Amino acid sequence: MALLLPRSADLVVAALAILSTGAAYVPLDPAWPIERIAAVLDDARPALVVTRPDQAATLPTGPWTVVALDDRVSTCSTVQAPCRPTSRPDDLAYVIYTSGSSGRPKGVELTHAGLLNLVRWHCATFAITPSDRAPLMASPAFDASVWEMWPYLAAGASLHVPSEATRADPEALRDWLITSAITVGFVATPMAERMLALPWPAATPLRTLLTGADTLHRRPPPGLPFTLVNNYGPTECTVVATSGVVAPEGLADGLPGIGLPILNTRVRVLDGAGRPVAPGEDGELYVGGLGVARGYRGMEGLTAERFVTDPLDGTARLYRTGDRVQITADGELRFLGRLDDQVKIRGQRVELDEIVAALEAHPGVRAAVTAPPGQDGERRLIAYVVAEPGLTRSALLATVRARLPDYMVPARFVRLPALPLMASGKVDRARLPDPDDAMPLADAAPLAPRSPIEVRLATLVSGLLDLPSIGVTDDLFDLGGHSLLATQLIVRLRDVFGVDLSLRTVFDHPTVAELAVEVERRVLSCLKPA
């Protein structure tokens, strides 16, 4: 069954109802482009699609029944099965779709045994009780949402959902965690790093801050009133495979590690010949144990390639992560990078080839390549295209946005006469030009600011986008903006103009010209006598 719901109580209740029948669920993000939603539904072939009425009307037809929540249709009566647990340990619990190098997302099939192991480890390790309060912040299509829901529900604890604006702003999120009396919670690495730099009151209820999904580049300062725990785990290993407390600054050297294997999990660090490496040497990380997935839905070849027999055991299965790690002297694992072109964008795993496939879907693109993002906090993607003369940035963006979720859309587009190639015929990414020194794929000449408010707004927006200038009719989301940047813009507007705009207002009025009208209207309303 597919769940096409935002992070909400509806999502939790629907997922719980589905698992209670012994069925599996497929979480989807309503913010995805409809073409991507259709591709996942076509691949998953669910019996039911549970969604909200406004989304139901836009869904593609297929061999599934669409249930809008306000229809008050019982899941049990729809599938004509009793609502009692019928699942076995190796039965499917959920399927998460991740980026695929073939140009289509691939479904990872996870079992009840793996989910139960995650719940047991989490509840025991972090001493979860019914009095605990935890946030639900991850996209429902991101496997962190699995971790955010089930351990706390199993322990009788409560879940709390922050607003979109709150979860995108570090200070607002800190304040919300404190006022909501959150005791244990997960925050993706880029946001966690920004929150570690903030002051925290000694009396905060938060005792454990969990992080993961990207490389952690800093340690917590001494004196924080909570413990920071870094976690690592591919979707294929039921969210978490290794975990470890991060020592504060001054008590340990180097970047934080990714900890030790969790309950009923084994790891191998092997060289190219499948032999264990010595501590201090680099190798590829393989993960085994109860959390290892069945494989990829309907992709037997890829499953056989990534899920392999343990060369040191001969009977156990291991997931080949493609991650390069090192075993430290004290036995902890240290993440060193990828062995392929896979990258993380805002905590989400991305195959660059899927982005290339979306770019080349436009008939005006002769060839394309996507460069791995830099190490900055935003990690923006840059697309290089060999394009027909008449291709505009807006036209290409429309094609890409119809196929990819927001975090996979390149922030910058560079036009090249030809892609640089190596002797093997592969693209030589080392010879791709710096985007600041190359010709951008552009639209018509931008319209310059026409008023003092537009001048100030254009300066704010271009600074956030790291662009030299923008036109007042340019869509900030077409220029690489996203919800986090929009939230940062809202904070800047409050500081500069003394007005409060909602996130919805920025999405509905995404140009400098439109925002200037909204800002001016609010400023004038504040000046009117009561």
For each residue, the residues with C-beta under 8 A, 3 or more apart:
1: 18 23 24 25 26 46 47 48 49 50 75
2: 25 26 27 28 40 41 44 46 48 49 50 64
3: 11 14 15 18 25 26 27 28 50 51 140
4: 28 30 37 49 50 51 52 55 59
5: 8 10 11 14 27 30 50 51 52 140
6: 10 11 29 30 31 140
7: 11 136 137 138 139 140 145 161
8: 5 11 12 161
9: 12 13 159 161
10: 5 6 13 14 52 69
11: 3 5 6 7 8 14 15 27 136 140 145
12: 8 9 15 16 136 149 153 159
13: 9 10 16 17
14: 3 5 10 11 17 18 25 50 69 75
15: 3 11 12 18 19 25 27 94 149
16: 12 13 19 20 153
17: 13 14 20 21 75 83
18: 1 3 14 15 21 23 24 25 50 75
19: 15 16 22 23 24 25 87 93
20: 16 17 83 84 85
21: 17 18 75 76 79 81 82 83 84 86
22: 19 81 84 85 86 87 91
23: 1 18 19 47 79
24: 1 18 19 91 92 93 94 95
25: 1 2 3 14 15 18 19 93 94 95
26: 1 2 3 40 44 46 94 95 96 97 107
27: 2 3 5 11 15 94 96 140 141 145
28: 2 3 4 32 37 40 41 97 140 141
29: 6 32 139 140 141 405
30: 4 5 6 51 52 55
31: 6 139 405 406
32: 28 29 36 37 141 405
33: 36 37 401 402 403 404 405
34: 37 38 58 59 60 402
35: 38 39 402 403
36: 32 33 39 40 105 403 404 405
37: 4 28 32 33 34 40 41 59 60
38: 34 35 41 42 59 60
39: 35 36 42 43 104 105
40: 2 26 28 36 37 43 44 97 105 107
41: 2 28 37 38 44 45 46 49 59 60 62 64
42: 38 39 45 60 62
43: 39 40 97 104 105 107 297 298
44: 2 26 40 41 95 97 107 297
45: 41 42 62 63 64
46: 1 2 26 41 49 64
47: 1 23 64 65 79
48: 1 2 64 65 66 67 75 78 79
49: 1 2 4 41 46 59 64 65 66 67
50: 1 2 3 4 5 14 18 67 69 75
51: 3 4 5 30 55 56 59 66 67 68 69
52: 4 5 10 30 55 56 68 69 70
53: 56 57 68 69 70 71
54: 57 58
55: 4 30 51 52 58 59
56: 51 52 53 59 66 68
57: 53 54
58: 34 54 55
59: 4 34 37 38 41 49 51 55 56 66
60: 34 37 38 41 42
61:
62: 41 42 45
63: 45
64: 2 41 45 46 47 48 49
65: 47 48 49 78
66: 48 49 51 56 59
67: 48 49 50 51 71 73 75 78
68: 51 52 53 56 71
69: 10 14 50 51 52 53 72
70: 52 53
71: 53 67 68
72: 69
73: 67 77 78
74: 77 78
75: 1 14 17 18 21 48 50 67 78 79 83
76: 21 79 80 81 82 83
77: 73 74 80
78: 48 65 67 73 74 75
79: 21 23 47 48 75 76
80: 76 77
81: 21 22 76
82: 21 76
83: 17 20 21 75 76
84: 20 21 22
85: 20 22
86: 21 22
87: 19 22 91 93 112
88: 91 112
89: 111 112 113 116
90: 111 112 113 294
91: 22 24 87 88 111 112
92: 24 95 109 110 111 112 294
93: 19 24 25 87 110 111 112 114 115
94: 15 24 25 26 27 110 115 146
95: 24 25 26 44 92 107 108 109 110 297
96: 26 27 107 108 110 141 142 143 146 235
97: 26 28 40 43 44 105 106 107 108 141
98: 105 106 108 235 349
99: 105 106 342 348 349 350 351 354 408
100: 103 104 105 106 351 354
101: 351 353 354
102: 106 353 354 357
103: 100 353 354 356 357 358
104: 39 43 100 354
105: 36 39 40 43 97 98 99 100 354
106: 97 98 99 100 102 296 297 299 302
107: 26 40 43 44 95 96 97 296 297 298
108: 95 96 97 98 235 236 293 295 296 297
109: 92 95 293 294 295 296 297
110: 92 93 94 95 96 114 115 146 235 238 293 294
111: 89 90 91 92 93 114 115 293 294
112: 87 88 89 90 91 92 93 115 116
113: 89 90 116 117 290
114: 93 110 111 117 118 237 238 290 291 292 293
115: 93 94 110 111 112 118 119 146 150 238
116: 89 112 113 119 120
117: 113 114 120 121 238 263 264 265 289 290 291
118: 114 115 121 122 146 147 150 151 238 239 240 262 291
119: 115 116 122 123 150 151 154
120: 116 117 123 124 263
121: 117 118 124 125 240 262 263 264
122: 118 119 125 126 128 147 151 240
123: 119 120 126 127 128 151 154 155
124: 120 121 127 263
125: 121 122 243 262 263
126: 122 123 184 208
127: 123 124
128: 122 123 132 151 152 155 157 184
129: 132 155 156 157
130: 155 156 157
131: 157 183
132: 128 129 152 155 157 158 183 184
133: 157 158 160 180 181 182 183 205
134: 148 152 157 158 159 160 182 183 184 185
135: 148 159 160 161 162 177 180 182 185 186
136: 7 11 12 145 148 149 159 160 161
137: 7 148 161 162 167 185 186 187
138: 7 142 144 145 148 186 188
139: 7 29 31 142 145
140: 3 5 6 7 11 27 28 29 145
141: 27 28 29 32 96 97 145
142: 96 138 139 145 347 348
143: 96 146 147 235 238 239
144: 138 147 148 186 188 212 213 239 347
145: 7 11 27 136 138 139 140 141 142 148 149
146: 94 96 110 115 118 143 149 150 238 239
147: 118 122 143 144 150 151 186 239 240
148: 134 135 136 137 138 144 145 152 159 186
149: 12 15 136 145 146 152 153 159
150: 115 118 119 146 147 153 154
151: 118 119 122 123 128 147 154 155
152: 128 132 134 148 149 155 157 158 159
153: 12 16 149 150 156 157 159
154: 119 123 150 151
155: 123 128 129 130 132 151 152
156: 129 130 153
157: 128 129 130 131 132 133 134 152 153
158: 132 133 134 152
159: 9 12 134 135 136 148 149 152 153
160: 133 134 135 136 180 182
161: 7 8 9 135 136 137
162: 135 137 166 167 173 176 180
163: 166 167
164: 167 168 483 487 503
165: 168 169 172 487 490 502 503
166: 162 163 169 172 173 176
167: 137 162 163 164 173 191
168: 164 165 172 173 483 484 486 487 488 503
169: 165 166 172 173 487 488 491
170: 173 174 191 194 195 198
171: 174 175 198
172: 165 166 168 169 175 176
173: 162 166 167 168 169 170 176 177 187 191 195
174: 170 171 177 178 195 198 200
175: 171 172 178 179
176: 162 166 172 173 179 180 182
177: 135 173 174 180 182 185 204 206
178: 174 175 181 182 200 201 204 205 206
179: 175 176
180: 133 135 160 162 176 177
181: 133 178 205
182: 133 134 135 160 176 177 178 185 205 206
183: 131 132 133 134 205 206 207 208
184: 126 128 132 134 206 207 208 210
185: 134 135 137 177 182 206 208 209 210
186: 135 137 138 144 147 148 210 211 212
187: 137 173 191 192 195 209 210 211
188: 138 144 191 192 211 212 213 214 346 347
189: 192 193 211 212 213 214 215 216 347
190: 193 194 214 346 347 377 379
191: 167 170 173 187 188 194 195
192: 187 188 189 195 196 209 211 216 228
193: 189 190 196 197 216 217 218 377
194: 170 190 191 197 198 377
195: 170 173 174 187 191 192 198 209
196: 192 193 218 220 221 224 228
197: 193 194 221
198: 170 171 174 194 195
199:
200: 174 178 204 224 225 226
201: 178 204 225
202: 225
203: 225
204: 177 178 200 201 225 226
205: 133 178 181 182 183
206: 177 178 182 183 184 185 209 225 226
207: 183 184 226 227
208: 126 183 184 185 226 227 229
209: 185 187 192 195 206 226 227 228 229
210: 184 185 186 187 229 231
211: 186 187 188 189 192 216 228 229 230 231
212: 144 186 188 189 230 231 232 233 240
213: 144 188 189 344 347 348
214: 188 189 190 344 347
215: 189 255 335 344
216: 189 192 193 211 230 246 255 256
217: 193 255
218: 193 196 249 256
219: 228 246 247 248 249 252 256
220: 196 224 228 246 248 249
221: 196 197 224 248 249
222: 248 249 250 251
223: 248
224: 196 200 220 221 228 248
225: 200 201 202 203 204 206
226: 200 204 206 207 208 209
227: 207 208 209 245
228: 192 196 209 211 219 220 224 245 246
229: 208 209 210 211 243 244 245 246 259
230: 211 212 216 243 244 246 256 257 258 259
231: 210 211 212 240 242 243 258 259
232: 212 240 241 242 243 258 259 333 335
233: 212 237 238 239 240 241 242 287 291
234: 237 241 287 319 321 323 349
235: 96 98 108 110 143 239 293 349
236: 108 287 292 293 306 307 319 321
237: 114 233 234 240 241 265 287 289 291 292 293 319 321
238: 110 114 115 117 118 143 146 233 290 291 292 293
239: 118 143 144 146 147 233 235 291
240: 118 121 122 147 212 231 232 233 237 243 262 291
241: 232 233 234 237 261 262 265 267 287 291
242: 231 232 233 258 259 260 261 262 265 267 333
243: 125 229 230 231 232 240 258 259 260 262
244: 229 230 256 257 258 259 260 332
245: 227 228 229 259
246: 216 219 220 228 229 230 256
247: 219 251 252 256
248: 219 220 221 222 223 224 251 252
249: 218 219 220 221 222
250: 222
251: 222 247 248
252: 219 247 248 256
253:
254: 334
255: 215 216 217 334
256: 216 218 219 230 244 246 247 252
257: 230 244 328 332 333 334 335
258: 230 231 232 242 243 244 325 332 333 334 335
259: 229 230 231 232 242 243 244 245 332 333
260: 242 243 244 331 332 333
261: 241 242 265 266 267 287 289
262: 118 121 125 240 241 242 243 265 291
263: 117 120 121 124 125
264: 117 121 289 290 291
265: 117 237 241 242 261 262 287 288 289 290 291
266: 261 287 288 289 316
267: 241 242 261 285 286 287 288 333
268: 276 285 286 288 310 311 312 318
269: 276 277 283 284 285 286 325 326 327 333
270: 273 274 275 276 277 283 284 286 311
271: 274 275 276 277 281 283 284
272: 284
273: 270
274: 270 271 311
275: 270 271 311
276: 268 269 270 271 283 312
277: 269 270 271 281 282 283 327
278: 281 327
279: 326 327 328 329 331
280: 326 327 328 329
281: 271 277 278 326 327
282: 277 324 325 326 336
283: 269 270 271 276 277 324 325 326
284: 269 270 271 272 320 321 322 323 324 325 339
285: 267 268 269 321 323 324 325 333
286: 267 268 269 270 308 310 318 319 320 321
287: 233 234 236 237 241 261 265 266 267 291 292 318 319 321
288: 265 266 267 268 292 310 313 316 317 318 319
289: 117 237 261 264 265 266 292
290: 113 114 117 238 264 265
291: 114 117 118 233 237 238 239 240 241 262 264 265 287
292: 114 236 237 238 287 288 289 307 317 318 319
293: 108 109 110 111 114 235 236 237 238 307 319
294: 90 92 109 110 111 303
295: 108 109 299 300 302 303 306 307
296: 106 107 108 109 299 302 303 306
297: 43 44 95 106 107 108 109
298: 43 107
299: 106 295 296 302 303
300: 295 303 304
301: 304 305
302: 106 295 296 299 305 306
303: 294 295 296 299 300 306 307
304: 300 301 307 308
305: 301 302 308 320
306: 236 295 296 302 303 319 320
307: 236 292 293 295 303 304 317 318 319 320
308: 286 304 305 317 318 320
309: 313 314 315 316 317 318
310: 268 286 288 313 314 315 316 317 318
311: 268 270 274 275 314
312: 268 276
313: 288 309 310 316
314: 309 310 311
315: 309 310
316: 266 288 309 310 313
317: 288 292 307 308 309 310
318: 268 286 287 288 292 307 308 309 310
319: 234 236 237 286 287 288 292 293 306 307
320: 284 286 305 306 307 308
321: 234 236 237 284 285 286 287
322: 284 338 339 340 342
323: 234 284 285 335 336 337 338 339
324: 282 283 284 285 335 336 337 338 339
325: 258 269 282 283 284 285 333 334 335 336
326: 269 279 280 281 282 283 333 334 336
327: 269 277 278 279 280 281 331 332 333 334
328: 257 279 280 331 332 333 334
329: 279 280
330:
331: 260 279 327 328
332: 244 257 258 259 260 327 328
333: 232 242 257 258 259 260 267 269 285 325 326 327 328
334: 254 255 257 258 325 326 327 328
335: 215 232 257 258 323 324 325
336: 282 323 324 325 326
337: 323 324
338: 322 323 324 341 342 343
339: 284 322 323 324
340: 322
341: 338 351 352 353 372
342: 99 322 338 349 350 351 352
343: 338 349 350 352 372 373 379
344: 213 214 215 347 348 349 350 379
345: 348 350 373 379 381 407 408
346: 188 190 379 407 482 484
347: 142 144 188 189 190 213 214 344
348: 99 142 213 344 345 405 407 408
349: 98 99 234 235 342 343 344
350: 99 342 343 344 345 354 355 381 407 408
351: 99 100 101 341 342 354 355
352: 341 342 343 355 356 369 370 372
353: 101 102 103 341 356 357
354: 99 100 101 102 103 104 105 350 351 357 358 404 408
355: 350 351 352 358 359 370 381 383 400 404 408 410
356: 103 352 353 359 360 368 369 370
357: 102 103 353 354 360 361
358: 103 354 355 361 399 400 403 404 408
359: 355 356 362 365 368 370 383 385 396 399 400 410
360: 356 357 365 367 368
361: 357 358 365 399 403
362: 359 365 391 395 396 399 400
363: 388
364: 387 388 390 391 395 396
365: 359 360 361 362 368 385 386 387 388 391 396
366: 385 386 387 388
367: 360 385 386 418 419
368: 356 359 360 365 383 384 385 386 419
369: 352 356 383 384 419 427 429 432
370: 352 355 356 359 381 382 383 384 410
371: 381 382 383 384 429 432
372: 341 343 352 429
373: 343 345 376 379 380 381 382
374: 379 380
375: 379
376: 373 379 380
377: 190 193 194
378: 411 484 485
379: 190 343 344 345 346 373 374 375 376
380: 373 374 376 410 411 412 466 480
381: 345 350 355 370 371 373 408 409 410 411 412
382: 370 371 373 410 411 412 413 414 435
383: 355 359 368 369 370 371 410 412 413 414
384: 368 369 370 371 414 416 419 432 438
385: 359 365 366 367 368 391 396 413 414 415 416 441
386: 365 366 367 368 415 416 417 418 419
387: 364 365 366 391 396 415 441
388: 363 364 365 366 391
389:
390: 364
391: 362 364 365 385 387 388 395 396 441
392: 395 396 441 442 443 444
393: 396 397 413 440 441 442 443 478
394: 397 398 443 478
395: 362 364 391 392 398 399
396: 359 362 364 365 385 387 391 392 393 399 400 413 441
397: 393 394 400 401 409 413 478
398: 394 395 401 402
399: 358 359 361 362 395 396 402 403
400: 355 358 359 362 396 397 403 404 409 410
401: 33 397 398 404 409
402: 33 34 35 398 399
403: 33 35 36 358 361 399 400
404: 33 36 354 355 358 400 401 408 409
405: 29 31 32 33 36 348 408 409
406: 31 409 482 483
407: 345 346 348 350 482
408: 99 345 348 350 354 355 358 381 404 405
409: 381 397 400 401 404 405 406
410: 355 359 370 380 381 382 383 400 413 480
411: 378 380 381 382 465 479 480
412: 380 381 382 383 435 440 480
413: 382 383 385 393 396 397 410 440 441
414: 382 383 384 385 433 435 438 439 440 441
415: 385 386 387 438 439 440 441
416: 384 385 386 419 433 438 439
417: 386
418: 367 386
419: 367 368 369 384 386 416 427
420: 427 428 431 432
421: 425 426 427 428
422: 425 426 427 428
423:
424:
425: 421 422
426: 421 422
427: 369 419 420 421 422 432
428: 420 421 422 431 432
429: 369 371 372 432
430:
431: 420 428
432: 369 371 384 420 427 428 429
433: 414 416 437 438
434: 437 438
435: 382 412 414 438 440
436:
437: 433 434
438: 384 414 415 416 433 434 435
439: 414 415 416
440: 393 412 413 414 415 435
441: 385 387 391 392 393 396 413 414 415
442: 392 393
443: 392 393 394 446
444: 392
445: 471
446: 443 469 470 471 472 473 474
447: 450 471 472 473 513
448: 471 472
449: 454 455 457 458 472 512
450: 447 454 472
451: 454 455 516
452: 455 456
453: 456 457 497 516 519 520
454: 449 450 451 457 458 472 512 513 516
455: 449 451 452 458 459
456: 452 453 459 460 496 497
457: 449 453 454 460 461 512 515 516 519
458: 449 454 455 461 462 469 470 472 512
459: 455 456 462 463
460: 456 457 463 464 489 492 493 496
461: 457 458 464 465 470 476 481 489 512 515
462: 458 459 465 467 468 469 470
463: 459 460 466
464: 460 461 481 485 488 489 492
465: 411 461 462 470 476 479 480 481 485
466: 380 463
467: 462 470 479
468: 462
469: 446 458 462
470: 446 458 461 462 465 467 474 476 479 512
471: 445 446 447 448 474 512
472: 446 447 448 449 450 454 458 511 512 513 516
473: 446 447 511 512 513
474: 446 470 471 478 479 511 512
475: 478 479 510 511
476: 461 465 470 479 481 485 486 489 506 510 511 512
477: 480 481 482 507 510
478: 393 394 397 474 475 481
479: 411 465 467 470 474 475 476
480: 380 410 411 412 465 477 485
481: 461 464 465 476 477 478 485 486 510
482: 346 406 407 477 485 486
483: 164 168 406 486 487 503
484: 168 346 378 487 488
485: 378 464 465 476 480 481 482 488 489
486: 168 476 481 482 483 489 490 503 506 507
487: 164 165 168 169 483 484 490 491 503
488: 168 169 464 484 485 491 492
489: 460 461 464 476 485 486 492 493 506
490: 165 486 487 493 494 500 501 502 503 506
491: 169 487 488 494 495
492: 460 464 488 489 495 496
493: 460 489 490 496 497 499 500 501 515 519
494: 490 491 497 498 499 500
495: 491 492
496: 456 460 492 493
497: 453 456 493 494 519 522 523
498: 494 523 526
499: 493 494 519 522 523 526
500: 490 493 494 522
501: 490 493 505 506 515 518 519 522
502: 165 490 505 506
503: 164 165 168 483 486 487 490 506 507
504: 507 508
505: 501 502 508 509 518
506: 476 486 489 490 501 502 503 509 510 515
507: 477 486 503 504 510
508: 504 505
509: 505 506 514 515 517 518
510: 475 476 477 481 506 507 514 515
511: 472 473 474 475 476 514 515
512: 449 454 457 458 461 470 471 472 473 474 476 515 516
513: 447 454 472 473 516 517
514: 509 510 511 517 518
515: 457 461 493 501 506 509 510 511 512 518 519
516: 451 453 454 457 472 512 513 519 520
517: 509 513 514 520 521
518: 501 505 509 514 515 521 522
519: 453 457 493 497 499 501 515 516 522 523
520: 453 516 517 523 524
521: 517 518 524 525
522: 497 499 500 501 518 519 525 526
523: 497 498 499 519 520 526 527
524: 520 521 527 528
525: 521 522 528
526: 498 499 522 523
527: 523 524
528: 524 525
529:
530:
